[in-house]
């Protein structure tokens, strides 16, 4: 599967976010977004939690492999080949998705662990972009986006209440990250508009806001 095919698979918010990614960070953002999508599909298709955990463990092991001689036909892993030892930072994303396998209804700690997984992935993107000083703000953007995105996909009222309670505790100020990380700022901006009250791209106004975020970062 070519990178263009990976792009076509992404949900609308991430596909739009990538449209504003500079060439220097576009492949890395696509790799992380595609990995996140792969993991989400494992949970969406799960029939037996143990089997899902085994599949998640496969991804965790691949991400933790030695950088020397790393090569895989799996297209997401192929995109991650240039990351070298930094790939291991993305194992936290696997841990985050695994947290959602907890017995329902989801507890606050499981939701926090999930969001922390995406936060760690965004921090890794900042480091890959040579902006380690922005990693904390990138992580905050990832955590907030994770909560808002999760809320948009939850139907159980009790679980939704847990996610929304966490959303209320967060700092939703615009993250202080540079243009190389504009896709992360765009996702955070869309999440900040909804804060758990619907899809991140639910209408024309959301689309216009996304364009502004992509161009200006705010």
Buried (B, 14 or more C-beta within 10 A) or exposed (E): EEBEEBBEBBBEBBBBBBBBBBEEBBBBBBBBBBBBBBBBEBBEEBEEEEEBBEBBEEBBEBBEBEEEEBEEEEBBBBBBEBBEEBBBBBBBBBBBBBBBBBEEBBBEEBBBBBBBBBBBBBBBBBBBBEBEEBBBBBBBBBBBBBBBBBBBEBEEEEBBEBBBEBBEEBEBEBBBBBEBBBBBBBBBBBBBBBBBEBBBBBEEEBBEBBBEBBEEBE
